[in-house]
Amino acid sequence: MKYVLEVAQTVFALALAPLVVGFVRWLKARLQNRRGAPPWQPYFELVKLFGKEMVVSKEASWLFRCAPYIVFVSTLAVTFLVPFLFAPLPFDGVGDLLAVVYLLLLGTFFLALAGLDPGTAFGGMGSSREMTVAAIAEPTIALAIFSLALGAGSTNLGRIVTQTLGNPAAAISPGHVLAFAALFIVALAETGRLPVDNPATHLELTMIHEAMILEYSGRYLALIEWSASLKFMIFLSLLANLFVPWGVATAFTPVALAVAVIALLLKLVLLGFFIAVLETRVAKLRLFRVPELLGVSFVLALLAVTSSFLLR
């Protein structure tokens, strides 16, 4: 029964991810006095892309064709390890914090290689920038969540959630607050949001994620866009359920699972609203300023680990 619910949770995350991205886009448009596309517009875009023909450069190798599937599958695998609706998870024994970090890095690595593969200027530029961001962002993710793992005595995300539920005072400790700030900054960078990247532009001087996927089309582009929206939901769910785990089901009953769904949706709406407001109030940073911002997030994560270690 637990494994059936785990698969259902993954399907739920996979189906909801485009709506989360569409909601943030719609909210940003309303905050900017624009009508904007409806929140469910990403579903139409995915259907359209899956129906389009794929155009592949003659210079591209097998790596270019395999990368979208690797990116999608690696991101999908993370959803089996993230407590979206309930904890502990049946797959806690299979992977933990380190598995999540390396699976996310695996997708980033192959996407960067795919950007380099056709030999275009934009692809190489985007891959170089993405690796610069990932070199600082990925260790920060590990440190930020590791600060929570110190208190829980385990690196399993489900165990961290249940431990925080059992000790509510830990949620307002300095280590948790610092780790939340660090992970939030990294989430913006890893998902290509402002002020690190602008998901709504194709200006060559500012592109990071879009530059890497500029040569993709059709089904390949649909898989990459779907995995990007799923990655965005994963980071929002980590922020929501690791640091504010109330509402996460610890019993596999219909009432508990219904409450978990409602709680997750409310948390996603609040985080999406905050991100939309932030993106309408800040400008994109210059590229050489991005490592400085990520350096700040790394220091915050390091302080979170130090604080959690000293206050144990």
MARVEX-590664 format. One record per residue: x, y, z of N, C-alpha, C in turn. Coordinates in steps of 0.05 Angstrom, whole numbers, plus 5000, padded with zeros to 4 digits. Layout:
<rs>
XYZXYZXYZ...
</rs>
This chain:
<rs>
501649765000500050005000501750255000503950255016505750485017506950544990507750334976509050384950507050484929504550404932502450514914502050804919502050884945501751164952504251324943506551204944508951334935508851394905507951204890507651244861505551454856503251444871501151644868502151924874503851944895505052204902506852314879508352134867510052224844508352314821506252164815504452244793503152514799502452554824501252804833503153034828505653004836507653204832508153264802508253044787508753074758506453224744504053174753501753304741501453594750502153644775501753914786503954114779506354014772508654184768508154404747507054344723506554554703504654764714502754684730500854874741502155074760504054974775505555154794507055364779508455284757509855484741507855674728505655574718503655744705502455944725502055854750500956024770502756264776505356204778507256424783507356624760507256514735507256694712504756864712502456744717499856894718499857104739500957034763500957224785502857454779505157394766506957614759505657804739504257694720502857864700500758044714499357944733497358104747498658314764500958254777502358454793503558674775503958614750505058804731502858944714500358914723498059024709497658924681498358664677497858524652495858304657494458234635492558014638493957744641495857694624497457454626495957204617497456994612496356734604495156604628493156434625491956284648493956104661493556034686495455864700495955584687493955494672494255224659495455244631496455474624497755504597500055304593501755254613503955064608503054784599500654704606499654444596499254454566498054674556497654704528500354714513502354844525504954864512506254584511506054424532507154154531505853984510503253994508501753844488502653924460502954184456503754284430506554194423508454204442511154124437511353824432509853664446509853374442508853304414507253474402506153424376507853534353509853684359511553814339513853634330514853684306517053534296519653634309521553444313524153514325526153584303527453804306529553894288532253874302534053714292536553664305538853744287540753884298543153964282544753724272545853744249547553534238550053494254550853694269553253684285552753544312550253494319549553384346550053084346550952984368551452694371549252564387549652314394547652164410547152294436549152434447548752564473546552774473546352914451544353124448541552994449541252764437538652624436537952484463539952394477539452254502539152434526540352674525540252854548537452924558535452984541532853044552531652824568532052574559530952344574532452314601535052354601536652334626535752544646535452794635534653014653531852954665530052864648527352814658527252584678528652364672528552134690529952194716532152334715533652394740531952584758530552774746528852944761526452794772525352614756523052454765523952274788526352174787527351994809527452144836527952404835528152564859525452574873523252564857520552584869519952344887521352124883520851884900522251924928523952124930525452164955524652414970522852574958521952824971519252774983518852855009516252815022514253035014512952994992510953194983508453185001507452935006504952915020505152765047506952575049507152415073509952335079510452265104513052175113512651985137514451795141516751725125516051595098517951595080517451495053518451205051517151045034518050765030520850755018521650955003524250954990526451095007525851145032527951275049530451105051530150845050532450675051534050665026532950765004534250754978536050994973535051234981536551474977535851684998537651875002537252075022538052345010538952525028539752795019541852784997543952625000546052604981545052504954543252314954542152214929540552434915539052594930537552814918539453014905541553094919543453284908544753184883545652934883547052824860545252764837542752694842540852664820540252924806539953134822539553404810542053494794544353434805546853504792547253344766546253094766546552924742544953054719542553144724541053274703542353524693543353684712544753934704547153874687548653664695551153594681550553514652548553344648547953254621546753474604545253654617544053874602546254064593548254104610550554274602552154144579552453884580553853744558552253764532549653744534547953764511548054044499548354254516548654524506551254564490553354414499555954434485555954264459554454054458554653854437554253964408552254134403551954224375554154424366555654524385557754714378556954994373554555074382553655354378554755534400554855784394555955984413554156014437551556024433549656054455549655814474549755574462549855334479552255324497554555384486557055384501556955594523555955824516555756044536553855964559551555854552549655774573550755554591552155354579553255134594555355234613557055414604559155524621557955674645555955824640554655974661553155784681551955584670550455394687552355244705554755164696556655034712557755214734558055474728558855664748556855674771554355684763552155684784552155424799552255204785552054944798554354884817556754984811559054934828558755044856557155254859556655374885553955284896551955254879549255194888548954914899550154714886549754434895550854384923553354474929554354444957552554594977551454814969549754964987547254814994546054674974543654514979544354305000546554164996547353955015547754065043549154295045549654405072547154495085545354625070542854735082541154515093540854295078539254075088540753915109543353905107544953765127544753895155544254155155543854285181541354185195539354115179536953985190537453695197539153565182539753285187541253255214542753455222544153435248542253405271540053565270538053545291536453285290535953185266534352945262535952695266538552715264540252475267540152295243539252405220539052245196538952425172540052335149539952485124537552425107535852245116533352175102531352405105530252505083528552735083525952675099524952435096522552355111523052365141525352265149526052265178526352555188527452735172527653015180524953135185523053075167520353185170519053085196519152825201517952715225519252815250521852855249523252955273522453245279522153405258521253685262518353695273516653515263513953495273513853425302515753255311515953175339517153385357518653575344519953785360519454055346517054165349516354415334518154645340519354655364521154885370523554905352524354675340526654675322526154835297523554865289522955005264523555305266523755415290524355705293527155745304528755535304531555565313533255715293535455845302537055995283538155825260538755575265539755395244537655355222535155315230533055285210532555535194532555765207532156015193534356075173536856035181539056075163539055875140538355625146538255425125536055485105533755585115531555655097532455885078533756085089534656305072536656215051538456035059540455935040539155775018537355595026536055425006534255574987532955784998531255954981532856094959535156204966536856334946537756134925538555904934539555694916537255594898534855584909532555494893532055684870532355944875532056144853534156104832536556044840538756004821538455744805537755524819537555264806535155244787533055404792530755394775530655614755532755774753532955984733531056214737530756304763528956524769530556774774529157004773530457254780531157254810533457384818535257554802537557414789537657144789539856994777539456964747537156884739536456844711533656934706533056994681530357084674529056874656527056734666525856514649524156624626523756884625521956994604523457144582526157104581527657254561529357074543529957174519531757034501533957224493534557424510536757604505539357464510541157454490543557284492545357364515545357624523547157714544546257624572543757534574542757464601541957164603541757024582540856744583542756554597541756384613543256164625541955894617539655844629538255594623537155594594536055814585534955824558537055794537539455884542541655854523542355564518542255404539543055124536540954964519538455044521536354884507535355024482536855214472536055374449535855204424537454984422537454814399535354594400533954574422531954354424529254434414527754234405525054284395523454034399520854054394519053824395519053674421519153414420518953244443521253294462523653334451525953384468525553634486524653844473524154094488521954064509519853904502517653864521518653714546520353514542521453374565523153554583524753724570526453904586524754114601522754224588520954414601519454284624518454044620516953904640518753844664521253754659523053704681523853954695524054184681524654444694522354524713519854484704517654554722517454364745518154104741518253914763520453984783522654074773524854154791524054394807522554584795521654814810519754734833517954544827516154444848517654294869519754144862521354004882522554194902523754414892525054604910522954744927520654814916518554934932517554744954517354494947516354294966518454244988521054254981523154225001522954465021522654705010522354935028519854915045517754815034515154805048515154595069516054355062515654125080517954055098520354135091522654085109522654295132521954545126522154755145519454815159517254765145514554805157513054545151513554335165512554075157509654025166508354215180505654165189503754125166502153915168500353845146501253595132503853525133504853285121503753045136502652855122501352615134503452425145503052335169504752125181503151865184500551875178498851635178497551615151497451365141496451325114493351285115492051495123489051495124488051705104485551665094484551855074484352145085483652175110483452445121486152575122488152425132490852535135492052605107491552445087492552495060491152735048488452765053486952995043488053255055488553245081489653485094492453545083494053335077496653385066496553515039494653435022494353554996493653844998491753905016490854185019493154355031494554245050496754395063498954445042499654255026501754295006500854504985498354494977497454694958497554974969496855004995496955265008499755365010501655195017504455265019505555344992504855194971505755264944504655534935502155594941500955844934502456074948503056044974504456254989507256294978508756074973511456104963511356224934509456134918509256234891508556534891506856624910506156904912508657064920510256964939512657104948514657124925514956914910516856924887515957114866513357114860512257294840512657584849512157644874512557924884515557994882517257804890520157854889521057914861520057754841520957794814519958044801517858164812516858414802518158654815519758604836521058814851524058834848525258614837528158614834528958594804531258684798532358664771534358434770534858334746536858124743539658224750541058064765543858134772545658104747547758264747549858224727551157954732552157834711553157564713555357534734557157734736559357714755558457754783555957844787554857874814553457624824552857444806551457194814553057024833555656974827557256824847557356954874557257214875557257354901554657284916552357294903549857214915549856924925550856754908550956474915553056424937555156584938557056574960555756644986553956844986552456915010550756675019549456545000547756315007549456085019551856045009553655845019554455905048555056165053555856245080553456205099551056275090548656235107548355935113548755765094548455475099550655385118553055485115555255415133554655505162553555745165552755845191550455675202548655585185546455415194547555145205549455035192550654785202552054835228553555055230554955115255553055165278550855315272548855365293547555105302546754935283545454685290547254505306549854505299551754345314552154445343552254705346552754815372550354805390547954815378545454815394544154545397545554335389544454065392544053985421
</rs>
